[in-house]
Amino acid sequence: MSLGHEKISFINAPTPLTRLDNLSEELCINFYMKRDDLTNFGTGGNKLRKLEYLVKDAKDKGATMLLTVGGAQTNHGRLTAAVAAKFGMKSAIVAVDAYPGEISANLLLDAIMGCSVYLVKNDGSCSDSELEAATVKKVTEEWEAKGEKVYYIPVGGSNELGTLGYYDCAVEIAEQMKEMGIEKARLVSTIGSMGTYLGLQMGIKHNQLPIHLTGVAISPKAGGVRSHLTEYYGRVKKFFDLDMDIAPKEYDLTEDYVFGAYNNPVKEVRESIYYLARKEAIIVDPCYTGKTLTGLLDMVKTGRIKQGETVIMLHTGGIPGIYTKHHRVEMENELKGYIHIL
Ligand SMILES: *Cc1c(COP(=O)(O)O)cnc(C)c1O
């Protein structure tokens, strides 16, 4: 329970906080990873912490079905499907996106868990958000006519309640640091739909934790991420009736590693994926954590992260992304020399 709201605790918390000895030595930093990719349902990931609060709210409101939105390869949609399955509910995903040409990666996992996925392509007659809203309305009406009560979850689970998942995680990390004798640390987190980063920042500030948060944005946002965070926190503050302010300049973040677009294949990102896999046997994904790691490694190189610093990277999951066609074909090309057909 946080800020007066209850959750259904179903993840295997605390997730491991592990020192990466090989990379620590190579990079001359004290490098840890918080393994939220190892959360327990639907192959894991950060959205499960938000869903602990969201499914509680859905159940309290008598819902029988969870409906969310995102891209065709939404990790959040996959984890919404997982939580629905676990708690005896139906689930659906609405994606304003093209059919990727095959049922693989998250899309395959969605179907395995019994989730209905609605892919709708924009013909240009309205905006994506209008098309998404209209499709959500239509799908909701269809299921409600069949007797379901639908609970809507916005993209990434990033609404007011959703921030509490990573509010709690900040507290969890601080407790682990204490047990492990780590006095202070820089925590590096991905910024996507912003609920993870904002929740962490709220948890850190509200509880005065010895953690400095640095966010790595993974897709361009009109007007800049900082202004979106300011608007988001305004809503959250009102919702929870908080007397804590967060000034825009308090958000430490970088938009230098978005690489032009959301979920695009990027050579530098794939190189970071191979590097971590070959030094630490940990897999990061091409859309989120791979960009974050690329940013982190570059910040070490350029001195924004100082030698000797204690750095914790939050691993938010997303590994199924490796198996999506547009990422997979690039990797198959680069790695085919490793496969010997005798
Ligand atoms: C959604 C997601 C993120 C970003 O979290 P937000 O709360 O949306 O900012 C990071 N990594 C992975 C793997 C994700 O699926």
The ligand as a Tripos MOL2 file, in Angstrom:
@<TRIPOS>MOLECULE
LIG
   15    15     1     0     0
SMALL
NO_CHARGES

@<TRIPOS>ATOM
      1 C1          7.0190    0.0880  -21.0250 C.3       1 LIG1
      2 C2          8.4420   -0.2500  -20.9280 C.ar      1 LIG1
      3 C3          9.3890    0.6890  -20.4610 C.ar      1 LIG1
      4 C4          9.0380    2.1070  -20.1400 C.3       1 LIG1
      5 O1          8.2600    2.2560  -19.0010 O.3       1 LIG1
      6 P1          7.2520    3.4730  -18.9260 P.3       1 LIG1
      7 O2          6.6350    3.3700  -17.6040 O.co2     1 LIG1
      8 O3          6.2970    3.2980  -20.0780 O.co2     1 LIG1
      9 O4          8.0400    4.7230  -19.1190 O.co2     1 LIG1
     10 C5         10.6990    0.2940  -20.3560 C.ar      1 LIG1
     11 N1         11.0840   -0.9450  -20.6930 N.ar      1 LIG1
     12 C6         10.2170   -1.8610  -21.1520 C.ar      1 LIG1
     13 C7         10.7280   -3.1860  -21.5260 C.3       1 LIG1
     14 C8          8.8610   -1.5480  -21.2900 C.ar      1 LIG1
     15 O5          8.0130   -2.4630  -21.7570 O.3       1 LIG1
@<TRIPOS>BOND
     1     1     2 1
     2     2     3 ar
     3     2    14 ar
     4     3     4 1
     5     3    10 ar
     6     4     5 1
     7     5     6 1
     8     6     7 2
     9     6     8 1
    10     6     9 1
    11    10    11 ar
    12    11    12 ar
    13    12    13 1
    14    12    14 ar
    15    14    15 1
@<TRIPOS>SUBSTRUCTURE
     1 LIG1         1 GROUP 0 **** ****
